[in-house]
C-alpha cells in the first residue's frame, strides 16, 4: 500500500491493492470463523453470501424446491456446499453475476459467471393523450428475477466444472 510520502499520489493501482487487501482480510476473517462457530446462515445448505463493500450477509437466494442447481448440489454433496454472489452488475437490459461455489469436505472452489436478460413483458406508451402500461410486475421485481436467473445460470456453470 502507499506509504505516507506517497499519500498525495493515489493511483488506480493503489486503490486496487487496497481493495484486494480488504478482500483478503474478509477471507481471513471467514477462515477464522470456520474453526469457531459459524454464523447462523452459513451452516445451512445452499446459503448464499453476497459480498458487499464492508460486510457479507447470508441469505437464501435460490429456492431449494424449484432450483435445479440447488437440487443437484443437495443430491451430490448434502449440506457440504455453499455459494456466494461475489459480484453482480446490471448492463443495460442484462444482468451479470459472478458466483463462487464451495463444496465437499476439502472445500473445493469453482467460480463462474451467469447472465440473464431483464424481462421484456412491460409495454408502455400513449394513445390519444392517455398513457398506458401493459404487462410486467414492476421494474424492481423484474430486476430481482433477472438476478435470480443469472445466479442460477452461474451456479449451473459451476456445477458443469465439477
N, C-alpha and C positions, 0 to 999 in steps of 0.2 A: 504494500500500500504506500501511498505517498507520505514522505516524511514532512516535518514541519517546515523545512526550507522550500518545499515544492507546493505548499498549501495553496498558493495563488495560481498554480499552473495545473488546474484539473484537466483531465483528458478523458476521452471515451474509454481508453484502456484502464485508467484508474477506476472509473465507475464500474467497468466490467469486473475488475478484480474485487472491488468492494462487494458487488452483488454475489459473486462466487463465494467469497468468504462467508457472507450471511447464509447462503445455501448450505455450505459445509458445516457451519455452526448448527444450523437446524438439523441436518442429518446426524451430526454427532450427538445432539440432544436426543433425537429419536433413538439412536443406538443405546444411549444410557437408559432410556425408558424401557427398552426391550428386556433388559436384565432386571428391571424392577417391576412395578405394577403398571401395566399398560393403561392408557386412557380407556374409559368405558366403551367408546365407539370402536376402538381398534381391535378388540377381541372378537367382534362379530365377523362372520364370513361375508365377503363381498362389500365390506365397508370401504368407503372412498374417502380419501383425504385430498381435499382441494388445497393446493399450496398457494398461499397468499403472500403478500409482501412481508408481513410481520408474523402471522400466526396461521397455522394449519388447522382446519376444522374437519371433523369426521362426520359424514352423513351418508345415508344410502341414496344413491342417485338412480341406480337401475333396479327395477322391481324384480325380485327373485322369481316371482310367479310367471312373468311374461318375458323376461330376458333370456334369450338362448345362450348368450355368453355366460351369464351367471349360472344357469343350469349346468352347462358343460363343465365349468370350473368346480362347482359343488360336487358333481359326479366324480371328477377326477382327483380333486385334492381335498374334498371335505371342507374343513374350516382352515386349512393351511394355505390360504391365499388372501390377498387384498390388492386393491388397486388405488391409485391416486391420480387425480387430474393435475398434471404438472403445469399445464398451460392451456388456456382457452382464449380464442380470439374470434372476432367477427370480421369478415372481409366482404363487404358488400352484401350480397344475398346468400352468403355461405358462412358457415361456422367451422372452425378448425380446432381440434382438441388433441393435446399430447397426453397420452395415458401411460402410466408406468404400472406394470403388473408384477407383484412379488408373490412367489408361490413355492410350495414344497418345504420340506424340513430344512433344506440348505438355504432357503430364501433366495432362490434364483430370481433374476430380474429381467424383464423384457419391456421395451418401450416402443410404442408405435403411435402414429398419427391417425386420426379419423376425421372425416369430413361429412357435412350434411348441408343440404340446401334448406333455406327458410321456406316454409310452405307458401305457395302462391295462391292460396284459396281465397284471399280477400280481394275484392274489386271495388274501387271507389270511383265516383265520378259525379257529373252534374247533368241533369236533363231538365230543360225548360225552367232553369233557375232553381231547381230543387236538388240539393246534394243527397247522394245515396252511398251506402256501403253494403256490399253483399258478401256473405261468407266470412270465414276466419273467426277465430275466437279472441283475437287481440294480438297486438304485436309482441307483448312480453311473453304470453303463453306460447306463441309460435317460436320465439327465440329459445325459450326454455326447452321446448320439444326438440328443436334442432340440435341444441347442445346435448340432450339426452341421446338422440340418434347418433351423433358424432362420437359420443363416448362409447356407445355400443359398438360402433364400427371400429374404433381404436382398440377396444378390448378384444374383439374378434381377430383383428390383425395381430395382436399379441399372442393369442391362442394359436394362430397359424404358425408362429415361430417355435412353439414348444414341440 
